[in-house]
Amino acid sequence: LATGVTATDTFTYTVRDPGTLVSNSATLVITVTGTNDAPVLAASTGFSYTENQVATAINTGLTLSDVDTASMTGATVSIGTGFTTGQDVLGFITQNGITGSYNATTGVLTLSGTSSVANYQIALRSVTYANSSDNPSTAARTINFVVNDGSGANNLSTVTSTTVTVAAVNDAPTLDLDGVAALTGYAATYTENGAAVQISAASMVLADPDNTNLASMTITLTNAFAGDVLAVGSLPAGITASVVSNVLTLSGSASVANYQQALLAVTYSSTSENPSTTPRSITVVTNDGAVN
C-alpha cells in the first residue's frame, strides 16, 4: 500500500456444537496502513575514460524501480572517492520535466522535478562524465547515484555506485616563438657583418601541460646559404649543444624553463661578405621524451 493508504480485512467466526446448534457470529476487523518503500537502484560496474575523450554516459544500464510510487521528485549524482576539483565534470541535459545543476566545487549533480520512474531512469542513464584537464589525476572516481521518491519517510534509495577509471595521455610541448599568439612564428632581421640575432623573441613561450622536464630540442636551418651560422651561447645546467650540417641540437633532461632559456641563447649570423638576401627558414622541434 502507498504511504497513508489504509485497507481492511474482515473475518467472521461461528462455532457449531456436535448437534445442529450454531453460535452467534464474531467479527475480526484488521486494518492495514501503508508505509513508503524506498526506490531501488542498480548500476553497472563502470568504464574507462581516456584524457580528452568526449563526455561519456556513466551508466547506460542503470535500472530504477519503486513498488509503491509512480513518480520521483529528485536525484543526486555525486563524485565521491577520487574527485578532483577543476577537472571532473558531470553533464546532464534537461528532459521530461527534469532539470540538472552541477556544482563543480563539490562534484555533485542535482536533478529535480517530478517525473515518472521511467523518465528518471532515462535521465540517470544519460548523465555523463568528462575531464577537462590535459594532465588529469588518474585516481579512480566513484560515482554515486541516489533517487528521492518524495514520499516522506524512507524516500531515498540506497546509494549505488559506478567506478570510472581515468587514463592520462602525453601532450606535446607547445612553442610560441614570438610570444604574441599561440604557435606562431617569429620574424628576425640580420644585417651583413652585424651582430648575431636571436631566432626567437624575448617574450617567447615554451610550455608542456603534463611534463616538468624536456629531453631535447632541434633547431634546423632548412635553406642555408654559404656563411650561415647557427650558434648558442651559455646554456643552463643539464643541457648540452651540438651542431651538424645546419642542425643545432640541444639535449639533456632539464626543466621547461631551462630549455626556454637555452632557446633564447640560440642565434643566427652569417660570415659571408655577400650574403644571399633570400629569407632563411628555421624550424624548432621540442621533445618531452615521454613514451605516449
Salt bridges, closest charged atoms under 4 A:
ASP88 OD1 - ARG141 NE 3.10
ASP228 OD2 - ARG280 NE 3.04
